Structure formats: C-alpha cells, structure tokens
Amino acid sequence: QVQLVESGGGLVQPGGSLRLSCVASGGIFSRQAMSWYRQAPGKQRELVGTIRSGGSPTYADSVKGRFTISRDNARNTVTLQMNNLKPEATAVYYCHSNGPWGTGAYWGQGTQVTVSS
C-alpha cells in the first residue's frame, strides 16, 4: 500500500512561485512513476506532469517552461516547482503514484494552490 502526503500549497500572487512536495511511503519508490495532477473548481482533474526513474519528466502544454518536476529516490520525494504562476493555476494539486508494480493508482490528499492578487 502506497501512501502519499503533499505539502507546500498556499496563496501566491500572479507571477510568483511555489514549490510542492510529495513524500511517499510503502513500496519501492524508485519503481513508481510519479505524477502531479490538479483540479480547478468546476473542472475535471488534469495531468500536470509525470516523472519516471531514469527518464525525463513530461508536462502538459499549459505548464511547459514554467513548472519543473523532480524526484529524490533516496528521500522518497517528488517535487513540483511552479514559477510564473497564473490565476488559472488555482486548483487543488494532487500527487499520484502508479505503485511499485506500475498497475496501481494511489493519490495524496491534495494541497490547495491559489494564485490571486
């Protein structure tokens, strides 16, 4: 059983930055593909980006060049660095893992990001 705990959300002004972290427990972290999703009010949850061990992260077109996903396998942590934030980035951000066998779907509790002046 994989458990994910996000942190780092908050209120930021447009153009500002935030860094989200997700700590995983359970399973072998290095085997897990880790993703960040977000869900804005009244909208469907959407994929922000994914990082696999040994591979380059991939991103949604809407965040390319502004968001960066990284992972630290020694600390079972994945981070989402968000720069030049726009109001449309306001959402609950979720950490996701496909589990140590690549067939699971594990979610964190979510962390609120609000971009507003």
WOSULLIN-V581036 format. One record per run of one state. SS is the DSSP state (hx for helix, st for strand, lp for the rest). FROM is the first residue (numbers start at 1). TO is the last residue. If there is no record, write none. Layout:
SS | FROM | TO
SS | FROM | TO
This chain:
lp | 1 | 2
st | 3 | 7
lp | 8 | 9
st | 10 | 12
lp | 13 | 17
st | 18 | 25
lp | 26 | 28
hx | 29 | 31
lp | 32 | 33
st | 34 | 39
lp | 40 | 45
st | 46 | 51
lp | 52 | 57
st | 58 | 59
lp | 60 | 66
st | 67 | 72
hx | 73 | 75
lp | 76 | 76
st | 77 | 82
lp | 83 | 86
hx | 87 | 89
lp | 90 | 90
st | 91 | 97
lp | 98 | 105
st | 106 | 107
lp | 108 | 110
st | 111 | 115
lp | 116 | 117
